[in-house]
C-alpha cells in the first residue's frame, strides 16, 4: 500500500507540481489549497504532511496548524514538513514542533529525499 502525503499550500501551481512528482514517486497524494484540510487529518490519515506556512485565505498559519496537530495527536506520529520562503523557517519549525523544513524555492530532488528519509516507501 502506498504511503499517503497530505500537501497543503495556497499556490495551485506548487500543488499541481508536487502532486505529479510524488505520484510518480509512488506516493498517494492528497492536496488542499486551504488549511481546512488539516481539520480532517484524522480521517485523511496521512503518513506525512507538507505544509506551507503562509496560507492565503486561511484563518491559521501553517505553523499554528502544525502546533495544533502535534498537540492534538501526541501519540500518533506522522511527520510534518514545513515548506516556506520565510527567512526564519528553522526557528518557526522548531517552535511549532515540525519534524523538518524545506525552504522555497526548493530543489525538488532534495524535497523528495527529505520525504523518503521520513517515510521510506
Wavefront OBJ file of the C-alpha trace (Angstrom):
o trace
v 0.000 0.000 0.000
v 1.353 3.413 -0.992
v 2.341 5.930 1.652
v -0.055 8.887 1.816
v 1.126 12.506 1.701
v -1.140 15.444 2.526
v 0.075 18.637 0.842
v -1.379 21.961 1.981
v -0.274 25.034 0.016
v -2.223 28.023 -1.298
v -0.245 28.079 -4.559
v -2.122 25.941 -7.107
v 0.955 25.605 -9.335
v 3.027 24.187 -6.493
v 0.200 21.807 -5.589
v -0.027 20.564 -9.175
v 3.726 20.055 -9.486
v 4.085 18.287 -6.134
v 1.044 16.132 -6.856
v 2.567 14.894 -10.124
v 6.058 14.428 -8.720
v 5.059 12.494 -5.623
v 2.552 10.336 -7.507
v 5.352 9.482 -9.955
v 7.499 8.533 -6.941
v 4.804 6.068 -5.844
v 3.045 8.032 -3.104
v -0.692 8.543 -2.727
v -1.178 12.309 -2.686
v -3.977 14.421 -1.255
v -3.783 18.144 -1.973
v -5.526 21.155 -0.490
v -5.174 24.861 -1.165
v -6.504 25.799 2.295
v -5.659 24.949 5.853
v -9.143 23.484 6.358
v -7.944 20.040 5.264
v -5.932 19.895 8.484
v -9.215 19.726 10.398
v -9.749 16.305 8.797
v -6.240 14.980 9.329
v -7.507 12.105 11.462
v -9.816 10.954 8.635
v -7.218 11.572 5.924
v -4.657 9.662 7.991
v -1.526 10.820 6.142
v 1.870 9.249 6.616
v 3.399 12.712 6.134
v 2.236 16.298 5.663
v 3.893 19.012 3.574
v 2.617 22.310 4.932
v 3.160 25.870 3.735
v 3.459 28.489 6.484
v 1.573 31.293 4.735
v -1.845 30.143 3.597
v -3.790 32.937 1.901
v -7.437 32.881 2.882
v -6.901 30.621 5.890
v -7.516 31.856 9.389
v -4.446 29.985 10.692
v -0.842 29.871 9.590
v 0.833 26.603 8.749
v 2.854 26.914 11.958
v -0.343 27.213 14.008
v -1.820 24.214 12.208
v 1.350 22.216 12.830
v 1.373 23.047 16.541
v -2.328 22.181 16.906
v -1.903 18.809 15.189
v 1.160 17.924 17.243
v -0.726 18.834 20.447
v -3.959 17.091 19.451
v -2.297 13.801 18.459
v 0.742 13.409 20.731
v 0.773 9.604 20.484
v 0.343 9.407 16.720
v 3.437 10.158 14.756
v 3.338 11.365 11.214
v 5.994 13.830 10.149
v 5.084 17.395 9.304
v 7.451 19.189 6.933
v 7.124 22.962 6.662
v 7.742 24.300 3.164
v 8.117 28.062 3.029
v 10.091 31.081 1.860
v 10.123 32.512 5.398
v 13.629 33.666 6.342
v 13.377 32.173 9.841
v 11.830 28.858 8.809
v 14.145 26.832 11.053
v 13.029 28.797 14.118
v 9.364 28.511 13.116
v 9.727 24.756 12.549
v 11.312 24.334 15.966
v 8.616 26.441 17.653
v 5.678 24.522 16.200
v 7.182 21.041 16.509
v 7.648 20.337 12.796
v 9.785 17.323 12.023
v 11.621 19.039 9.173
v 11.536 22.050 6.889
v 12.400 22.892 3.300
v 12.977 26.439 2.102
v 11.280 27.801 -1.013
v 12.327 27.907 -3.737
v 13.154 24.276 -3.147
v 15.200 21.765 -5.043
v 12.696 19.048 -5.920
v 15.287 16.290 -5.543
v 16.162 17.463 -2.032
v 12.459 17.588 -1.153
v 11.934 14.045 -2.428
v 14.977 12.880 -0.467
v 13.669 14.531 2.717
v 10.298 12.799 2.303
v 11.976 9.461 1.610
v 14.073 9.862 4.773
v 10.954 10.457 6.865
v 8.676 7.852 5.254
v 10.527 5.345 3.105
v 8.398 3.519 0.554
l 1 2 3 4 5 6 7 8 9 10 11 12 13 14 15 16 17 18 19 20 21 22 23 24 25 26 27 28 29 30 31 32 33 34 35 36 37 38 39 40 41 42 43 44 45 46 47 48 49 50 51 52 53 54 55 56 57 58 59 60 61 62 63 64 65 66 67 68 69 70 71 72 73 74 75 76 77 78 79 80 81 82 83 84 85 86 87 88 89 90 91 92 93 94 95 96 97 98 99 100 101 102 103 104 105 106 107 108 109 110 111 112 113 114 115 116 117 118 119 120 121
